[in-house]
Amino acid sequence: MTVVNVAAFSKVCATREKGRSFYPLLLERARAAHGELTVSFEGVEFVTPSFLHETVAKLLAEVPSIVHSIQIEGLREFPAQELGKILRTEDLDVELSRTGPTSYRLAALV
């Protein structure tokens, strides 16, 4: 399993620009992952929907085959709800399912 620790990049993930800066690392790790990719927000103080749009949603749009193997950990409820809205708005045919208090799994709807 490949784990991407977002807190090692930034403790405050609050802008589209930060998301765009982080995206190449996320994409590289996603492509190199053999099996499950975990995106960990443990230790991140603040995450905005804009950051999630420029990272997780963009990854799903560009590499749809990765959707069966993404788990998200340490994401608070509000950003997770907003990510779910983004996924629906972008017509990505992906559902975000809660697996624990701050853990989620992405699943293809098709």
N, C-alpha and C positions, 0 to 999 in steps of 0.2 A: 504494500500500500504506500502511495506517495502522499505526503502531508505538506501542504503549503501553509506556512505560519505567517499570517498577515501581519501580526504584531512585530515581526522582525523587520518588516518594511515600514510600518507606521502604526502608532497607537491611536491616531486620529485619522480616520478615512472619511473625509468630509467633502470632497470636491470631485467633480468630473476629471479635473486635471490629475489629481492623485490616482484616480482609477485608471486613467490612460497611462500613467507612469508605471503602475503595478501590472497592467495587463500583459505585457510581453513576458514577464516572469511566470504569470499564471498559465499563459498559453504554452510556454516551453515545458513547464512541469506537467501540464495536462497531456501534451503529446508524448512525453517520455514515460508517463505512468502506464504500467502494465498491470491492469486490474483497477482497483479503486483509488480515486483521487479524493482526498479530504482537504477541504479549505477550512482552516481553523482561524476563527476570530477570537480565540481565547487571548485575553490580555489587551484586546483592542478596546479603547475607552468609548469610541464613538464611531458609528457607521451610518452614512446617509444612503438614501435610495439612489442618489446620483452615482456614488461610488459603486454600488452593486450593479447598476445599469451598465457602467463602463467596464465591468469585470465579469461577473458571473453571467449576466444576460448576454453580453457580447460573446463570451466563450460558447455558450449554448447555440447562439446564432451561427457562429463561424465553424464550430466543430460539433455538429449535432450528435455524432456517434458517441461522444463522451457522456451523454446524459444518463446512461445506465450505470455510471460508475462515479457519481459525484455525491459526496456527503459534505454537509456544512455543519461545523461545530462552533459553539460559543457565540451564536448570533442571537441577540435579544429579540423579543417578540415584535416590536414595531418595525425594525428593519426587515424582519422576515416576512411580515404581512405585506410590506411595500414591495419586496422582491416578488412575492406571489402575484401582486397586481401588475408588476412590470412584465412578468412572464406571460400573463393573460393578454395584456395590451399588445405585446410584440408578436402574438400568435405563434409562440414557440412550441406549442403542443407539449408542454412540460408542466408537471405539477410538483409543488413543493409540499412534502409531507413531513409533519413533525414526528420525530422518533424519540425525543426526550425533551427536557425543559429548555435547552438551548441547542438542540441537535435536529437536523433536517436532512432529508434525502430527496434528491431530484429524480422524478420518474417520468418517462415518456408516456403520453396519453394515447399514442397510436399503437 
